[in-house]
Amino acid sequence: MAALTCLLLMTGCYRQDVMTMEIEISQMRHAECSRIIINALQNVEGIKYVDPDMELRILTVTYDSRTLALKNIEYIIAEAGFTANDWEAEMSKRMRLPSQCQ
């Protein structure tokens, strides 16, 4: 019985914690803006799905929280030049964006 309990506990340790969160990106007003953000996130380990909503200016991100934290995703978006929730993009990075995304 103890061996079975250990086995069940170990199995739980290896499951993925997939989370879906919304990130507010006020600059995401154009398809080009969402393309830049998606390109910045596409090769990040742990990102499962990205869905931009330009009308609401919200990016829905599904990710493995054991690999990546929400703050990491916000930081990557800020490094691309966009303000993401509480992460402000540096002005120099923001100025490199197309005019419709600034």
C-alpha positions, 0 to 999 in steps of 0.5 A: 500500500505504501508503494502504491501511495508513493507511486501516485504521489510521484505521478502527480509531480510530473504533471504540467501546470498549464495556465491561461492568463490575459495580458493587457497590451494597450499598444496592440492596435494593429495586426502588425503589433500582434505579429511582433508580439507573437514572434517574440513569444513563439520560440519561448519554452513553455508557451503553448498558445497565444491569442491576440484580441486587438479590439480589447487589446488583450493577449491570452497566453497559455503556458506551462507554469512549471517552465515559465512565470507570467512575469517572464512573459510580460518581460519578453513582451516589454523587451519587444517594446510593448507595455504588458500589464505592469511591465513598462517598455523602455522608450528606446525599444518602444520607439523602434516599433512601427508607428501604429504600435507606439 
